Amino acid sequence: MTTTPAPHGAGLGLRREFLDELIARDGAGVDFLEVAPENWIGVGGVLGRKLSALTERHPFVLHGLSLSIGGPGPLDEELVRDVRRFMDAHGIDIYSEHLSYCSDDGQLYDLLPIPFTEDAVHHVAARIRRVQDLLGQRLVIENVSYYAAPGAEMSELEFINAVLAEADCGLLLDVNNIYVNSVNHRYDAEAFLRGLPPERVVYGHVAGHYDEAEDLLVDTHGADVIDPVWRLLAVAYEHCGVFPTLVERDFNIPPLDHLLQEVATVRRLQAAASGQPQRSQAHG
């Protein structure tokens, strides 16, 4: 299958709640879409045909949930092969995963923090390189939210940069995760962002979170993006240049038009950063 155009502009994480409506609109309002491959590998029938109807017409990226790139157990190479086949079948050429782990003798169904140590850098980088060998291309790794830093010997920023350099992989820049971590771990979000290598950024995420307390934010993807995160996204474009960015919403799913308003905000910030006039409507 011919690969669809590379992602660009402002995108949206695809959820089944608005799948039919998005198809009916022919993807109007979004430049690209993202799915978790684990939720779609092996899905056929009506749902499979609906997904194909979108992947045949619009750019897609994959954002994995269960590779457990930092885990202690054996790397799930069969999953990587399944992802590669899924990418080939749907003409998708970007696969991202979380810089975390989620399994240890079984799936844990949560994203757990990798210790910020030199040994962990080598462990994770070796696993990323193996995935890249199996894929025949770079893996894209997302900076994650975390709520504890067990056994840390370096900062989060030092750890991320060391992994990116040793693995020679791409970065999925999650702006909301930087904001959440900056509150929870009391660091300067803008300084952190400016410490990341702009040449590694492949695409980005923005999302909402939950205020558990004044000094504890929980990354839920279940609320609207807040103004400080939008401002931080503008800083990201200043630092990295404009990169494809999508809105994530995993639950408390509002009407599609509401999500498209957030997608439009991404597009306005991109237009402002690039100095280009805003388009009246995105294309697929």
N, C-alpha and C positions, 0 to 999 in steps of 0.2 A: 504494500500500500504506500502511496506517495505521502511523505510527511507534510502535515499542514504547516502554514506559515509559523515562524517563530513567535512566541508570545511578545506582546508589546502593550503599552498603555495600561489601562485599568481593568482588572479582572474580578472574578467572584468565585468563591468555593462552591461547587455544585452540590446541592442537596436534593434528595428525592422529593421533598415537600414542594419544591417549585419546578421540578423537572418538566412536567407537562406544559406549564405556563411559559417557561423559557423556550421550549420547542415551538409553541404556538407563535411566539414573538420572533422566532428565528434568531434568537440570541441577541436581539437588539438591546443596546445599552451596556453591553460588556465587550471588551476586546479579547479576553481569553478566559478560560475556565480551568478549575483544578479539581481533581478527584483523588481519593485514596485508593490505590490499586487493590488493596485487600478487600474493599467493599464491592469490587466489580469483576475481579478475576473469576472466570467460570460462570458468570451470570449470562444467561441466554434468554430466549423467549422475548416477551414484549419489552421488558426492561433493557435487555441487551440491545435490542433494535433501537430503542429510544436513545441509548447512549451513543450508538454508532451514528445515528442521525445527527447528533451534535458534533462528534469528533470528525466526521467527514466534512464539516463546514466551518469549524472554528478551531483556533489554536487551543491546545490543552497542555497542562503540566500535571505530573503525578507527585503527590505528597504522601509518602508512606507512613504507616502507623506502627509496624511491628517488627522491623528489621533488627532492632535492639543493637545498634552499631557499637555501643559501649559495653555490652553485656559480657559476663564471664563465660557463658556457654559457647558451644560451637556456632559459628556463623551459619545462618539458614541460607545456604547457597541455592537450594531448590526454590525458595521464595524469589531470590534474585533472578533466577532463570525464568520463573513464571512472569515476573515483572517485565523482563526483556521481551518475552513473547507477546505480552499485552501491549507494550509500547510499539512493537512491530505491527501488530494487528490494527492498531488505531492511529498509526502515524504520529506518535508522540516521542519527542526527543529530549525531555527533561524529567529527571527523577530526583526528588529530594527526600530527605529523611531528617530525623531529629538527632541532635548531638546529645544523646541520652541513652538509657537502656530501659527495657521493659520486660525482661525475662530472666529467669534463673531457675532452671529445672521446671519450666512451665511459664506460661504467659501471665504477667502481673497486671496488665490492663491499667498501667499508669506509667508516666514518664519520670524516671528517677535520675537524680543528679550523678554524673560521673565525677569522681574525686579529681580536683584540679592538681594533678601531680605529673611529673615527667614520665613516670612509668605508664600512666594512663594515656598520655599523649602518644607514646609509642604503640600501645595496645590498640587504641582507636584508629590511629593513622594506618596501621598495618591492615586492619579490617576494611577500612575505606578503600585502600589500594586494591584489596582482593575483590571487592564489589566492582570497582572500576575495571578491573581485568575481565570480570564476567560480563559486564555491560558493554565493554568496548568504548566507554566514554566516561567523562567525569561524573561523579556523584555530587549532588548539591546538599550541603549540610546546614540545618537551621539552628541558630542560637535559641536556646530554650529558656523558659521560666523555671526557677528552682526555689526551694524554700529552706534548704540547708546545704552547707558546703562541707561535708565530712572529709577530714584529712587533707584539707587544702594546703598546698605548698606554693601555689602561685595564685594570681588573681584570675577571675573569670576571663577578663580580656586577654591576658597572657596565654591562658589555656586555649581559647578559641583560635588565636593567631598562630599558636604553635601547631595545632592540629591542621589548620588550613595549609600552612607551609609544608609540613612533613608529608601530608597526604596528597598535596597538590590537587585539592578539590575546590568546588565552588561554594559560595555562601548564599543561603536563603536568609535575607535580613528581616527578622521579625521585629518591627519597631515597637509593637505593644509589649513584647517580652522584655525589651531593654527598659521601657518605662516601668513595668511591674517590678523588675529586679532592682532598678535604681531606688525605688521606694522601699522595698523589702530589705535591701542590703545597704542602703544609705550611700549611694554613690551618685556622681553627676552623670545624668543620662547623655547629655550632649558630648561631654568629654569622652565617655565610653564609645559612643557612636563614631566620633572622629578618630578614635584609635583603631578602628577596623580598616582593613585594606580594601579600598573601593574597587580595585581591579578584580576582586574575587566575587563581587555581588552579581548574581544571576537574576534574581527577582526578589520581591519582598512581600510581606504580610502586614496588614493592620487588622486589629480586632478589638473587641470590648473585653472588660474584666469586671470582677466583683470586688467592692470595697468591704472587706471583712472588718477592718479597723483602719484607723488613720495611718498606721505604719504596717499594714498587711493587706496587700492586694492579691487576689486569686485570679489566675489566668483562665477564664471560663469560656471565652468565645460565645457568651450568651447575652451580650448587651451591645449597645451602640458604641462606636469609637468615640472617645472623649477628646476635647480640645487639646490637652497637652500632648496626646499621641499624634494628632494631626500636625501640631507645631513641630514635633520631633521628626515626623516624616518630611516636612519641608527642610529641616536641617540635613536629613539623610540625602535628599536630592542635591543640596548645596555641596555636600561632601563627596558624594559618589557620582553625581550626574543623575539624570532621570533614568530609572530602571522600572521594568514592569512590576506592578504592585496590585495585589488583590485583597479584597475584603473577606475575612473568615467569619462565619456564623454557624455554630454547631448545634445550638438549641435555643429555645425561645425564638423560634424562627418567625420574623415578622412578614408582612406581605412583601412580595418581590419588589414592588415599587419603592418601598422603604429602603431595601438593600441597594437598589439602583441609585438612590440618592447618595448613599455613602460611596458607591463606585464613582459617581459624578464628582464628589469631593476630591477623590484621588486624582481624577482627570484634571480638575481645576488646579490643584497643586502642581501637577506635572507641567501643565501649560505655563503656569507662573514661573516655574523653575527653568523652563526651556526658552521662555520669552516668545513662545508661539501662541497665536490666537487659539482659543478653545474651539474644538469641533462641536457642532450642534448635536451630533449623535455618533456613537462609536460604530465601528464596523467589525464584522467577523472575519 
